[in-house]
Amino acid sequence: MYGIQVSQFGTEDVLTYTELPAPEPGPGQVRVRMHAVGVNPADTYIRSGAYAFYTPQLPYTPGFDGAGIVDALGPGVDTVKTGERVFVAALGTPGCSGTYAELAVVDARAVHPLPAALSFGQGAAVGVPCLTAWRALFQKARLKAGEKVLIHGASGGVGIHATQLAHDAGAIVIGTAGSSTGADLVRAAGAQHVLDHTTPGYLDELAQITDGHGVSVIIEMQADINLERDLEALATYGRVVIVGSRGSLDFTPRLTMLKEATIQGTALWHATTQEAADALTAVANGLDNGVIQPVVGDEIPLREAAAAHRRVLEPGTRGKLILTTN
């Protein structure tokens, strides 16, 4: 089989498309013939060797998310069948051989039936983005119906699913996007209001939208840029959940006192076994009932994984960046 191998940490140039031995499933494992692979920003941080949550042993094949067809079952697996269409969400589960390959072995708990209405590309968009969105909204922010929630980067992989989930939960959703195309995606996902984050002072519009009371919840993708303004935009007792940050910042802690605000980070790596199971069950139900409609952005051949790692960090993301194996 062919796949991506990383033999040393570094820039995207260390991603090598090469022939690799096919992995064999052990007890409790499933081998999936991958048709589509989800590319996450965390994949680039791991590749650099400087990721706080996880450092793989070299050489390794990247990737936790994907979709394809069950190719082989290890002993003791009865949750899926050979030939079944599935999606893979393997972050946090043991023994993942890496989804950036034509074949991947993963823990059976990471493999779930893919609804017939969804493409493999959509299945590959589920894992990290959907689980992160659900955890941020419901396990961390404890979002309730009727609350106003601001979702930064709402047209991106995490943001679009957070928008869908928050809308379904009965919240009033305010999303941000940086283009008219992105704004259309966010509206289609259920946002009642869309702000153009390329416009100076765009958060000033929140005063009118919230009648001056602020938003109850903010899902933040770039805390190093937005956190201080987030605190100004919060309602009293508001909650900010930080999903991403790529730098440091100075801000006035007094703002947290004035609003009695809560700032908390979230990372799937820290989810308990029960939290992970609850999130995955909720996401699978959302796929089955149509609440979650994964949005696929660009699709790139697996051999061009280096280009995908450059693109996934660029601004203006719309939907999920996918690698294809065929």
PAZAPA-4460 file (N, C-alpha, C; in steps of 0.05 Angstrom, whole numbers, plus 32768, in hexadecimal, padded with zeros to 4 digits):
% residues 326
    n_x    n_y    n_z   ca_x   ca_y   ca_z    c_x    c_y    c_z   seq   type   mol
   8011   7FE8   8000   8000   8000   8000   8012   8019   8000     1      M     A
   8005   8030   7FFA   8014   8049   7FFA   8008   805B   8010     2      Y     A
   8019   806B   801B   8011   807E   8030   8026   8093   8035     3      G     A
   8021   80A3   8049   8033   80B8   8051   8043   80AF   8069     4      I     A
   805D   80B3   8068   806F   80AC   807F   807F   80C5   8087     5      Q     A
   8082   80C8   80A1   8092   80DE   80AC   80A9   80D0   80BB     6      V     A
   80C2   80D5   80B1   80D9   80C9   80BE   80E9   80DC   80CF     7      S     A
   80E3   80F6   80CD   80EF   8109   80DF   80DB   8121   80E2     8      Q     A
   80DB   812E   80F9   80C9   8144   80FD   80D3   815D   80ED     9      F     A
   80C1   816D   80E5   80C9   8185   80D6   80B2   8192   80C7    10      G     A
   80B8   819F   80B1   80A4   81AC   80A1   8094   8198   8091    11      T     A
   8081   81A1   8081   8070   818F   8071   8081   817F   805E    12      E     A
   809A   8187   8058   80AB   8179   8046   80B3   815D   8050    13      D     A
   80AF   8158   806A   80B6   813D   8074   80A0   8128   806F    14      V     A
   808A   8131   8063   8074   811E   805C   807B   8110   8042    15      L     A
   8081   80F6   8044   808B   80E7   802D   8075   80D3   8024    16      T     A
   806E   80D4   800B   805B   80C1   8000   806B   80A9   7FF7    17      Y     A
   8066   8091   8002   8077   807A   7FFD   8067   8060   8000    18      T     A
   8073   804B   7FF7   8067   8030   7FFB   806D   8027   8017    19      E     A
   8058   801D   8024   805A   8014   8040   804E   7FF8   8043    20      L     A
   8057   7FE9   8057   804A   7FCF   805C   802E   7FD2   8066    21      P     A
   801C   7FC1   805D   8000   7FC3   8066   7FFE   7FBB   8084    22      A     A
   7FF2   7FCB   8094   7FEF   7FC4   80B1   7FDB   7FAE   80B4    23      P     A
   7FDF   7F9D   80C8   7FCD   7F87   80CE   7FBE   7F8D   80E8    24      E     A
   7FA3   7F89   80E8   7F94   7F8E   8100   7F98   7F79   8116    25      P     A
   7F9C   7F83   812E   7F9F   7F71   8145   7F84   7F6F   8153    26      G     A
   7F84   7F63   816B   7F6B   7F60   817A   7F5E   7F7B   817F    27      P     A
   7F44   7F7D   817A   7F35   7F96   817E   7F3B   7FAC   816A    28      G     A
   7F47   7FA5   8154   7F4E   7FB9   813F   7F40   7FB3   8125    29      Q     A
   7F3F   7FC8   8115   7F32   7FC7   80FA   7F45   7FD3   80E6    30      V     A
   7F47   7FC6   80CF   7F56   7FD2   80B9   7F42   7FDE   80A5    31      R     A
   7F47   7FF7   809E   7F35   8005   808C   7F45   800D   8073    32      V     A
   7F39   8008   805C   7F44   8012   8042   7F3A   802F   803F    33      R     A
   7F4D   8041   8043   7F45   805D   8044   7F3F   8068   8028    34      M     A
   7F29   8076   8025   7F22   8084   800D   7F26   80A2   8010    35      H     A
   7F24   80AC   8028   7F27   80C9   802D   7F33   80CC   8049    36      A     A
   7F43   80E1   804C   7F51   80E6   8065   7F4D   8103   806D    37      V     A
   7F46   8108   8086   7F43   8123   8090   7F5E   812F   8099    38      G     A
   7F63   8148   8091   7F7C   8156   8098   7F75   816A   80AE    39      V     A
   7F82   8168   80C5   7F7D   817A   80DB   7F96   818B   80E1    40      N     A
   7F92   81A4   80EB   7FA9   81B4   80F3   7FBC   81A5   8106    41      P     A
   7FB0   8195   8118   7FC1   8186   812B   7FD4   8173   811D    42      A     A
   7FCD   816A   8105   7FDF   8158   80F7   7FFA   8167   80F0    43      D     A
   7FF8   8181   80EB   8010   8190   80E5   8021   8195   80FD    44      T     A
   8013   8199   8114   8022   819D   812D   8031   8184   8135    45      Y     A
   8024   816D   8132   8031   8153   8139   8049   814F   8127    46      I     A
   8045   8154   810D   805B   8151   80FA   8073   8161   8101    47      R     A
   806F   8179   810D   8085   818A   8114   8096   8180   812B    48      S     A
   808A   816D   813B   8097   8162   8152   8096   8174   816B    49      G     A
   8085   8189   816A   8084   819C   8180   8068   819E   818B    50      A     A
   8058   8189   8188   803C   8189   8191   803B   8180   81AE    51      Y     A
   802E   8190   81BF   802E   818B   81DC   801F   8171   81E3    52      A     A
   800C   8169   81D3   7FFA   8153   81DB   8005   8138   81D2    53      F     A
   8015   8137   81BD   801B   811D   81B1   8034   811E   81A0    54      Y     A
   8047   810C   81A5   805F   8109   8194   8061   80EC   818C    55      T     A
   805C   80E6   8173   805E   80CA   816B   807B   80C0   8168    56      P     A
   807E   80A6   8169   8098   809A   8165   809D   8099   8147    57      Q     A
   80B5   80A1   813E   80BC   80A1   8122   80C5   8085   811A    58      L     A
   80C1   807E   8100   80B0   808C   80EC   8092   8087   80F2    59      P     A
   8081   8098   80E8   8064   8094   80ED   8055   809E   80D5    60      Y     A
   803C   8095   80D3   8029   809E   80BF   8015   80B0   80CD    61      T     A
   8011   80C9   80C3   7FFE   80DB   80D1   7FE1   80D3   80CE    62      P     A
   7FD0   80E1   80DC   7FB3   80E0   80D8   7FA3   80D0   80EC    63      G     A
   7F8C   80DB   80F4   7F7A   80CE   8106   7F5E   80CC   80F9    64      F     A
   7F58   80DC   80E5   7F3D   80DD   80D9   7F3D   80D2   80BD    65      D     A
   7F27   80C6   80B5   7F24   80BC   809A   7F0A   80AD   8096    66      G     A
   7F07   80A3   807E   7EEF   8093   8078   7EF6   8080   8061    67      A     A
   7EE9   8069   8062   7EEF   8055   804E   7EDE   803C   8052    68      G     A
   7EE9   8025   804B   7EDB   800B   804D   7EEB   7FF8   805E    69      I     A
   7EDD   7FEA   8070   7EEA   7FD7   8082   7EF6   7FC1   8070    70      V     A
   7F10   7FBD   8074   7F20   7FAA   8064   7F25   7F90   8073    71      D     A
   7F29   7F91   808D   7F2F   7F79   809D   7F29   7F7F   80BA    72      A     A
   7F22   7F6A   80C9   7F1C   7F6C   80E5   7F30   7F5C   80F6    73      L     A
   7F38   7F68   810C   7F48   7F59   811F   7F36   7F48   8131    74      G     A
   7F43   7F35   8140   7F33   7F24   8152   7F22   7F34   8166    75      P     A
   7F09   7F2C   816A   7EF8   7F38   817E   7EE8   7F50   8174    76      G     A
   7EE9   7F57   815B   7EDB   7F6E   8151   7EC0   7F65   8144    77      V     A
   7EAA   7F70   814F   7E90   7F6A   8143   7E7F   7F83   8140    78      D     A
   7E8B   7F9A   8142   7E7C   7FB3   8140   7E78   7FBD   8124    79      T     A
   7E8A   7FB4   8112   7E87   7FBA   80F5   7E8D   7FA1   80E5    80      V     A
   7E87   7FA2   80CB   7E8B   7F8B   80BA   7E9D   7F92   80A3    81      K     A
   7EAB   7F7D   8099   7EBC   7F81   8081   7EAA   7F8B   806A    82      T     A
   7EB4   7F9F   805C   7EA6   7FAA   8046   7E94   7FC1   804D    83      G     A
   7E91   7FC7   8067   7E7F   7FDD   8070   7E8D   7FF8   806C    84      E     A
   7E7D   800C   8064   7E86   8028   8062   7E87   8034   807E    85      R     A
   7E9E   8040   8084   7EA2   804A   80A0   7EB1   8064   809F    86      V     A
   7EAE   8073   80B6   7EC0   8089   80BB   7ED2   8083   80D3    87      F     A
   7EE9   808E   80D3   7EFD   8089   80E8   7F02   80A3   80F7    88      V     A
   7F00   80A1   8112   7F07   80B8   8123   7F19   80AC   8139    89      A     A
   7F33   80AB   8134   7F45   809B   8145   7F55   80AB   8159    90      A     A
   7F52   80C6   815A   7F62   80D5   816D   7F5A   80CC   818A    91      L     A
   7F6F   80C6   819A   7F6A   80BE   81B5   7F66   80A0   81B9    92      G     A
   7F65   8091   81A3   7F63   8074   81A5   7F7F   8067   81A0    93      T     A
   7F84   8050   81AB   7F9F   8044   81A8   7FA2   8036   818E    94      P     A
   7FBB   8034   8184   7FC1   8022   816E   7FBC   802C   8152    95      G     A
   7FB6   8046   814F   7FB0   8050   8134   7FCA   8050   8123    96      C     A
   7FC9   8042   810C   7FE1   8041   80FA   7FE4   805A   80E9    97      S     A
   7FD0   806C   80E9   7FD1   8085   80DA   7FBF   8083   80C1    98      G     A
   7FAE   8097   80BE   7F9A   8096   80A8   7FA4   80A1   808E    99      T     A
   7FBC   80AE   808E   7FC7   80B8   8075   7FD3   80A1   8065   100      Y     A
   7FC3   808D   805E   7FCC   8075   8050   7FB5   8067   8043   101      A     A
   7FBB   8055   8031   7FA5   8047   8023   7F98   8033   8036   102      E     A
   7FA6   8029   804A   7F9B   8017   805E   7FA3   8022   807A   103      L     A
   7F91   8021   808D   7F97   802A   80A8   7F8A   8016   80BC   104      A     A
   7F99   8010   80D0   7F8F   7FFF   80E6   7F89   8011   80FE   105      V     A
   7F71   800E   8109   7F68   801F   811F   7F59   800E   8133   106      V     A
   7F57   8019   814B   7F46   800C   8160   7F29   800B   8156   107      D     A
   7F1C   7FF5   815C   7F00   7FF2   8152   7EEE   8008   815D   108      A     A
   7EF4   8013   8174   7EE4   8028   8180   7EE5   8042   816F   109      R     A
   7EF9   8044   815D   7EFC   805C   814D   7EEE   8059   8132   110      A     A
   7EE1   8043   812D   7ED5   803D   8113   7EB7   803C   8115   111      V     A
   7EA9   804B   8104   7E8C   804E   8107   7E7F   804E   80EB   112      H     A
   7E67   8042   80E9   7E5A   8041   80CF   7E56   805D   80C3   113      P     A
   7E5A   8060   80A9   7E57   8079   809B   7E3B   8079   808E   114      L     A
   7E2A   808C   8095   7E0F   808C   8089   7E11   808C   806A   115      P     A
   7DFF   807E   805D   7DFF   807B   8040   7DFE   8096   8032   116      A     A
   7DF1   80AA   803E   7DEE   80C4   8031   7E08   80D4   8030   117      A     A
   7E1C   80CC   803F   7E35   80DB   8041   7E4B   80CF   8030   118      L     A
   7E5B   80E0   8024   7E71   80D7   8014   7E89   80D0   8026   119      S     A
   7E9D   80C3   801B   7EB5   80BD   802B   7EC2   80D7   8034   120      F     A
   7EC2   80EB   8022   7ECE   8105   802A   7EC0   8111   8042   121      G     A
   7EA5   810F   8042   7E97   8119   805A   7E9D   8108   8072   122      Q     A
   7EA0   80EE   806F   7EA7   80DE   8086   7EC2   80E5   8091   123      G     A
   7ED5   80EC   8080   7EF0   80F4   8089   7EF0   810E   8097   124      A     A
   7EDA   811E   8093   7ED8   8138   80A0   7ECC   8137   80BC   125      A     A
   7EC5   811F   80C5   7EB6   811D   80DE   7EC8   811F   80F7   126      V     A
   7EDC   810D   80FA   7EEB   8109   8112   7EF1   8120   8124   127      G     A
   7F09   812B   8121   7F13   8140   8132   7F01   8159   8131   128      V     A
   7EF8   8162   8119   7EE7   817A   8118   7ECD   8178   8127   129      P     A
   7EBE   8162   8122   7EA4   815F   812F   7EA6   815A   814D   130      C     A
   7EB9   8149   8154   7EBC   8143   8171   7EC6   815B   8180   131      L     A
   7ED7   816B   8174   7EE0   8184   8181   7EC9   8197   8184   132      T     A
   7EB9   819A   816F   7EA2   81AD   8170   7E8F   81A4   8186   133      A     A
   7E88   818B   8187   7E75   8181   819B   7E80   8185   81B7   134      W     A
   7E99   817D   81BB   7EA5   8180   81D6   7EA6   819D   81DF   135      R     A
   7EAD   81AF   81CD   7EAF   81CB   81D4   7E94   81D7   81DC   136      A     A
   7E7F   81D0   81CD   7E65   81DB   81D1   7E57   81D0   81EA   137      L     A
   7E59   81B5   81ED   7E47   81A8   8200   7E56   819D   8219   138      F     A
   7E6F   8194   8215   7E7D   818A   822D   7E8C   81A0   823B   139      Q     A
   7E92   81B6   822D   7EA1   81CC   8239   7E8F   81E4   823D   140      K     A
   7E84   81EF   8228   7E73   8207   822B   7E58   8202   8238   141      A     A
   7E4F   81E9   8237   7E34   81E2   8241   7E1F   81F3   8234   142      R     A
   7E20   81F6   821A   7E0E   8207   820B   7DF1   81FE   820F   143      L     A
   7DDF   8212   8213   7DC3   820C   8217   7DB2   821A   8202   144      K     A
   7D9B   820F   81FD   7D88   821A   81EA   7D82   8237   81F1   145      A     A
   7D81   8248   81DD   7D7B   8264   81E1   7D93   8276   81E6   146      G     A
   7DAA   826A   81EC   7DC2   827A   81F1   7DCD   8283   81D6   147      E     A
   7DDB   829A   81D7   7DE8   82A4   81BF   7E05   829B   81BF   148      K     A
   7E0E   828F   81A9   7E29   8285   81A7   7E37   8291   818F   149      V     A
   7E4F   829B   8193   7E60   82A5   817E   7E74   828F   8176   150      L     A
   7E75   8288   815D   7E87   8273   8153   7E9A   8280   8140   151      I     A
   7EB3   8284   8148   7EC8   828F   8136   7ECF   827A   8121   152      H     A
   7ED7   8283   810A   7EDF   8270   80F5   7EC9   825C   80EF   153      G     A
   7EB1   8265   80ED   7E9A   8252   80EB   7E98   8244   80D0   154      A     A
   7EA8   824B   80BC   7EA8   823D   80A3   7EBD   8228   80A2   155      S     A
   7ECE   8225   80B6   7EE3   8211   80B6   7EDA   81F6   80C0   156      G     A
   7EEC   81E3   80C2   7EE5   81C8   80C8   7ED7   81C5   80E3   157      G     A
   7EE2   81D1   80F8   7ED5   81D0   8112   7EBD   81E3   8113   158      V     A
   7EC0   81FB   8108   7EAC   820F   810A   7E92   8208   80FD   159      G     A
   7E93   81FB   80E6   7E7A   81F6   80D7   7E69   81E1   80E6   160      I     A
   7E77   81CE   80F3   7E69   81BA   8102   7E5F   81C5   811D   161      H     A
   7E6E   81D7   8129   7E65   81E4   8141   7E4B   81F5   813B   162      A     A
   7E4B   8201   8124   7E33   8210   811B   7E1B   81FE   8118   163      T     A
   7E1E   81E8   810B   7E08   81D5   8107   7DFE   81CA   8122   164      Q     A
   7E10   81C3   8134   7E09   81B8   814E   7DFB   81CC   8160   165      L     A
   7E06   81E4   8160   7DFB   81F9   8171   7DDF   8201   8168   166      A     A
   7DDB   8203   814D   7DC1   8209   8142   7DAD   81F3   814A   167      H     A
   7DB5   81DA   8148   7DA3   81C4   814F   7D9C   81C4   816C   168      D     A
   7DAE   81CE   817D   7DA9   81CF   819A   7D97   81E6   81A2   169      A     A
   7D8F   81F7   818F   7D7D   820D   8195   7D8B   8227   819D   170      G     A
   7DA5   8229   8198   7DB3   8242   819E   7DB0   8255   8187   171      A     A
   7DB4   826F   818D   7DB5   8284   8179   7DD2   8286   8171   172      I     A
   7DD8   827F   8158   7DF4   827C   814F   7DFD   8294   813F   173      V     A
   7E14   829E   8147   7E21   82B4   8138   7E3C   82A9   812F   174      I     A
   7E40   82A7   8115   7E59   829C   810A   7E69   82B1   80FC   175      G     A
   7E83   82AD   80FB   7E94   82BF   80EC   7EA0   82B0   80D4   176      T     A
   7EA4   82BF   80BE   7EB1   82B4   80A6   7EC0   82CB   8098   177      A     A
   7ED2   82C4   8086   7EE2   82D8   8079   7EDD   82DC   805C   178      G     A
   7EC7   82D0   8051   7EC0   82D3   8035   7EA2   82CE   8032   179      S     A
   7E98   82D7   801B   7E7B   82D3   8016   7E75   82B5   8013   180      S     A
   7E87   82A6   8008   7E82   8289   8005   7E81   827C   8021   181      T     A
   7E94   8284   8032   7E94   8279   804D   7E7C   8282   805C   182      G     A
   7E73   829A   8059   7E5B   82A4   8066   7E42   8294   805E   183      A     A
   7E41   828D   8044   7E2A   827E   803B   7E2A   8262   8048   184      D     A
   7E42   8256   804B   7E44   823C   8058   7E3A   823E   8075   185      L     A
   7E41   8253   8082   7E3A   8256   809F   7E1C   825A   80A2   186      V     A
   7E10   826A   8090   7DF3   826D   8091   7DE5   8253   808C   187      R     A
   7DEF   8244   8078   7DE3   822A   8072   7DE5   8217   8089   188      A     A
   7DF9   821A   8099   7DFD   8208   80B0   7DEB   820F   80C8   189      A     A
   7DDD   8226   80C6   7DCA   822D   80DB   7DCF   8247   80EA   190      G     A
   7DE4   8256   80E3   7DE9   826F   80F1   7DD4   8284   80EA   191      A     A
   7DCA   8291   80FF   7DB6   82A6   80FA   7DC4   82C0   80F3   192      Q     A
   7DDD   82C3   80FB   7DED   82DB   80F5   7E09   82D3   80EC   193      H     A
   7E14   82E1   80D8   7E2F   82DC   80CF   7E3E   82F6   80CE   194      V     A
   7E56   82F7   80DA   7E67   830E   80DB   7E7F   830A   80C9   195      L     A
   7E88   831E   80BB   7EA0   831D   80AB   7EB8   8325   80BB   196      D     A
   7EC8   8311   80C2   7EDF   8316   80D4   7EF6   8325   80C7   197      H     A
   7EF3   832B   80AD   7F07   833B   80A0   7F01   8359   80A2   198      T     A
   7EE9   8360   80AC   7EE1   837B   80B0   7EEA   8386   80CB   199      T     A
   7EF9   839C   80CC   7F02   83A7   80E6   7EEA   83AC   80F8   200      P     A
   7EEC   83A5   8111   7ED7   83AA   8124   7EBE   8399   8120   201      G     A
   7EC1   8382   8113   7EA9   8372   810D   7E9A   8368   8126   202      Y     A
   7EA9   8365   813C   7E9B   835C   8154   7E89   8371   8161   203      L     A
   7E8C   838A   8157   7E7B   839F   8161   7E5D   839A   815A   204      D     A
   7E59   838A   8145   7E3E   8383   813E   7E2F   8372   8153   205      E     A
   7E3F   8366   8164   7E32   8355   8179   7E20   8365   818C   206      L     A
   7E27   837E   8190   7E17   838E   81A3   7DFA   8390   8199   207      A     A
   7DF7   8394   817F   7DDB   8396   8174   7DCE   837A   8174   208      Q     A
   7DDD   8366   816D   7DD1   834B   816B   7DC8   8341   8186   209      I     A
   7DD7   8348   819B   7DD1   833F   81B6   7DC3   8353   81C8   210      T     A
   7DBA   8369   81BC   7DAE   837F   81CB   7DC0   8389   81E1   211      D     A
   7DDA   8389   81DC   7DED   8393   81EF   7DF5   8380   8205   212      G     A
   7DEA   8368   8205   7DEE   8356   821B   7E07   8343   8217   213      H     A
   7E10   8341   81FE   7E26   832F   81F9   7E1E   8313   81F4   214      G     A
   7E31   8302   81EC   7E2B   82E6   81E6   7E32   82D4   81FF   215      V     A
   7E23   82BF   8202   7E28   82AD   8218   7E40   829B   8214   216      S     A
   7E45   8293   81FB   7E5A   827F   81F5   7E69   8289   81DD   217      V     A
   7E84   8285   81DE   7E95   828A   81C6   7EA6   8272   81C2   218      I     A
   7EA6   8268   81A9   7EB8   8252   81A1   7ECE   825F   8191   219      I     A
   7EE6   825E   819C   7EFD   826D   8192   7F12   825C   8185   220      E     A
   7F18   8262   816B   7F2B   8252   815C   7F47   825F   815B   221      M     A
   7F49   8279   8160   7F63   8287   8160   7F64   829A   8178   222      Q     A
   7F68   828E   818F   7F67   829E   81A8   7F7C   82B3   81A9   223      A     A
   7F93   82AF   819D   7FA9   82C3   819E   7FA1   82DC   818F   224      D     A
   7F8D   82DB   817E   7F84   82F3   816F   7F6B   82FF   817C   225      I     A
   7F59   82EE   8186   7F3E   82F7   818D   7F37   82F8   81AA   226      N     A
   7F47   82ED   81BC   7F3E   82E8   81D7   7F35   8301   81E6   227      L     A
   7F45   8316   81E4   7F3E   832F   81F3   7F23   833A   81E9   228      E     A
   7F1F   833A   81CE   7F06   8344   81C3   7EEF   8331   81CA   229      R     A
   7EF5   8317   81CD   7EE1   8304   81D5   7ED6   830B   81F1   230      D     A
   7EE8   8312   8203   7EE0   8318   821E   7ECE   8331   821F   231      L     A
   7ED4   8344   820D   7EC4   835C   820C   7EA8   8356   8201   232      E     A
   7EA7   8341   81F0   7E8D   833A   81E2   7E7C   8328   81F3   233      A     A
   7E87   831D   8208   7E78   8309   8218   7E62   8316   8229   234      L     A
   7E4D   8307   822E   7E39   830E   8242   7E44   8308   825E   235      A     A
   7E38   8312   8272   7E3F   830B   828D   7E3C   82ED   8291   236      T     A
   7E4F   82E1   829E   7E51   82C4   82A2   7E56   82B5   8288   237      Y     A
   7E60   82C3   8274   7E65   82B6   825A   7E7C   82A2   825B   238      G     A
   7E7D   8291   8247   7E92   827C   8245   7EA0   827D   822A   239      R     A
   7EBA   827E   822B   7ECB   827C   8213   7ED8   8260   8213   240      V     A
   7ED5   8251   81FD   7EE3   8238   81FB   7EF7   823B   81E5   241      V     A
   7F11   8236   81EC   7F27   823A   81D8   7F2C   821F   81CB   242      I     A
   7F28   821F   81B1   7F2D   8207   81A1   7F48   8209   8193   243      V     A
   7F52   8222   818E   7F6B   8225   8180   7F79   823F   8187   244      G     A
   7F93   823F   8186   7FA3   8257   818A   7FBF   8252   817E   245      S     A
   7FC9   8266   8170   7FE3   8262   8163   7FF8   8276   816C   246      R     A
   7FF4   8281   8184   8007   8295   818E   8000   829E   81AA   247      G     A
   800C   82B3   81B3   8007   82BE   81CD   7FFA   82D9   81CB   248      S     A
   7FF0   82E4   81E1   7FE4   82FE   81E1   7FE5   830A   81FD   249      L     A
   7FE2   8325   81FE   7FDE   8333   8217   7FC1   833B   8219   250      D     A
   7FB4   8337   822F   7F99   8340   8233   7F95   8348   8250   251      F     A
   7F7F   8355   8255   7F79   835F   8270   7F68   834B   827F   252      T     A
   7F73   833D   8293   7F63   8329   82A2   7F4B   8335   82B0   253      P     A
   7F4B   8350   82B4   7F34   835C   82C2   7F1A   8357   82B2   254      R     A
   7F1D   8354   8297   7F05   834F   8287   7EF7   8335   8290   255      L     A
   7F05   8321   829A   7EF8   8309   82A3   7EE9   830F   82BD   256      T     A
   7EF3   8322   82CD   7EE6   8329   82E6   7ECC   8339   82E0   257      M     A
   7ECE   834B   82CE   7EB7   835C   82C7   7E9F   834B   82BE   258      L     A
   7EA5   8336   82AF   7E90   8325   82A4   7E8C   830C   82B5   259      K     A
   7E9D   8308   82C8   7E9F   82EE   82D6   7E9F   82D7   82C1   260      E     A
   7EB1   82DB   82AE   7EB3   82C9   8297   7EC3   82B1   829C   261      A     A
   7EBF   829C   828D   7ECE   8283   828E   7EDD   8280   8273   262      T     A
   7EF7   827B   8275   7F07   8274   825D   7F11   8258   8262   263      I     A
   7F0C   8247   824F   7F17   822C   8251   7F1F   8221   8236   264      Q     A
   7F34   8212   8236   7F3D   8205   821E   7F31   81EA   821B   265      G     A
   7F32   81DF   8203   7F29   81C4   81FF   7F3C   81B6   81EB   266      T     A
   7F40   819C   81F0   7F50   818B   81DF   7F46   816F   81E1   267      A     A
   7F41   8162   81CB   7F37   8147   81CB   7F4A   8134   81DA   268      L     A
   7F64   813B   81DA   7F77   8129   81E8   7F71   8126   8205   269      W     A
   7F63   8139   8211   7F5D   8138   822E   7F41   812D   8234   270      H     A
   7F32   8125   8220   7F18   811A   8225   7F1A   80FF   8234   271      A     A
   7F0A   80FB   8248   7F09   80E1   8255   7EFD   80CD   8242   272      T     A
   7F00   80B3   824A   7EF5   809E   8239   7ED7   80A2   8236   273      T     A
   7EC9   80AA   824C   7EAC   80AE   824A   7EA5   80C6   823A   274      Q     A
   7EB4   80DC   823D   7EAF   80F4   822D   7EB3   80EF   8210   275      E     A
   7EC8   80E0   8209   7ECD   80DA   81ED   7EB6   80C9   81E1   276      A     A
   7EAD   80B5   81F1   7E98   80A4   81E8   7E7E   80B3   81E5   277      A     A
   7E78   80C5   81F8   7E60   80D5   81F6   7E60   80E7   81DD   278      D     A
   7E77   80F4   81D8   7E7A   8105   81C1   7E76   80F6   81A7   279      A     A
   7E83   80DF   81A5   7E81   80CF   818D   7E65   80C5   8188   280      L     A
   7E57   80BD   819D   7E3B   80B5   819B   7E2A   80CC   8191   281      T     A
   7E2E   80E3   819C   7E1E   80FB   8193   7E24   8102   8176   282      A     A
   7E3D   8101   816E   7E44   8107   8153   7E39   80F2   813F   283      V     A
   7E3B   80D9   8146   7E30   80C4   8135   7E11   80C7   8132   284      A     A
   7E04   80CE   8148   7DE7   80D4   8147   7DE1   80EC   8135   285      N     A
   7DF2   8100   8137   7DEF   8118   8126   7DF2   8112   8109   286      G     A
   7E04   8100   8102   7E07   80F7   80E6   7DEF   80E8   80DD   287      L     A
   7DE5   80D6   80EE   7DCE   80C6   80E6   7DB5   80D6   80E2   288      D     A
   7DB0   80EB   80F3   7D97   80FA   80F0   7D9A   8113   80DF   289      N     A
   7DB2   8117   80D4   7DB6   812D   80C1   7DBC   8148   80CE   290      G     A
   7DBE   8149   80E8   7DC6   8162   80F5   7DE2   816B   80ED   291      V     A
   7DF4   8157   80EC   7E0F   815D   80E3   7E11   8156   80C6   292      I     A
   7E19   816A   80B6   7E1D   8167   8099   7E3A   8170   8094   293      Q     A
   7E4D   815C   8094   7E69   8164   8090   7E6D   8173   8076   294      P     A
   7E7D   8188   8077   7E82   8199   8060   7E9F   8194   8057   295      V     A
   7EA2   818B   803E   7EBC   8185   8033   7EC5   819D   8023   296      V     A
   7EDE   81A6   8028   7EEA   81BB   8019   7EFA   81B0   8002   297      G     A
   7F14   81B5   8002   7F25   81AB   7FEC   7F2C   818D   7FF1   298      D     A
   7F2E   817F   7FDA   7F37   8163   7FDB   7F51   8161   7FCB   299      E     A
   7F65   8155   7FD8   7F80   8154   7FCD   7F8A   8138   7FCD   300      I     A
   7F98   812E   7FB9   7FA3   8113   7FB9   7FB6   810F   7FD1   301      P     A
   7FB5   80F7   7FDC   7FC6   80F0   7FF3   7FE3   80F6   7FEE   302      L     A
   7FED   80F1   7FD6   8009   80F6   7FD0   8011   8114   7FD3   303      R     A
   7FFD   8125   7FD4   8002   8142   7FD7   7FFC   814C   7FF4   304      E     A
   8002   813A   8007   7FFC   8141   8023   800B   8159   802C   305      A     A
   8023   815E   8021   8033   8175   8029   8023   818F   8023   306      A     A
   8018   8190   800B   8008   81A7   8003   7FF0   81AB   8016   307      A     A
   7FE4   8194   801E   7FCD   8195   8030   7FD5   81A1   804B   308      A     A
   7FEC   819A   8055   7FF6   81A4   806F   7FFB   81C2   806D   309      H     A
   8003   81CC   8056   8006   81E9   8054   7FEA   81F6   8053   310      R     A
   7FD8   81EA   8044   7FBE   81F7   8040   7FAD   81F7   8059   311      R     A
   7FAF   81E2   806A   7F9D   81E0   8081   7FA2   81F6   8095   312      V     A
   7FB9   8203   8094   7FBF   8219   80A7   7FBA   8234   809B   313      L     A
   7FB1   8235   8082   7FAC   824F   8075   7F91   825A   807E   314      E     A
   7F8E   8274   8080   7F74   8280   8087   7F5F   827C   8070   315      P     A
   7F46   827F   8077   7F31   827D   8063   7F28   8261   805E   316      G     A
   7F2D   824E   8071   7F24   8233   806D   7F06   8230   806A   317      T     A
   7EFD   8220   8057   7EE0   821B   8054   7EDC   81FD   8053   318      R     A
   7ED0   81F2   8068   7ECC   81D6   8069   7EE6   81C7   806F   319      G     A
   7EE5   81AD   806C   7EFB   819B   8074   7F0E   8195   805C   320      K     A
   7F28   8197   8061   7F3C   8190   804D   7F40   8172   804E   321      L     A
   7F3E   8165   8037   7F3E   8148   8035   7F54   813E   8022   322      I     A
   7F60   8128   802A   7F73   811A   8018   7F64   8101   800D   323      L     A
   7F68   80FC   7FF3   7F5B   80E5   7FE7   7F70   80D0   7FDF   324      T     A
   7F69   80B7   7FE1   7F7D   80A2   7FDB   7F7A   8096   7FBF   325      T     A
   7F64   809D   7FB1   7F61   8091   7F96   7F63   80A6   7F80   326      N     A
***
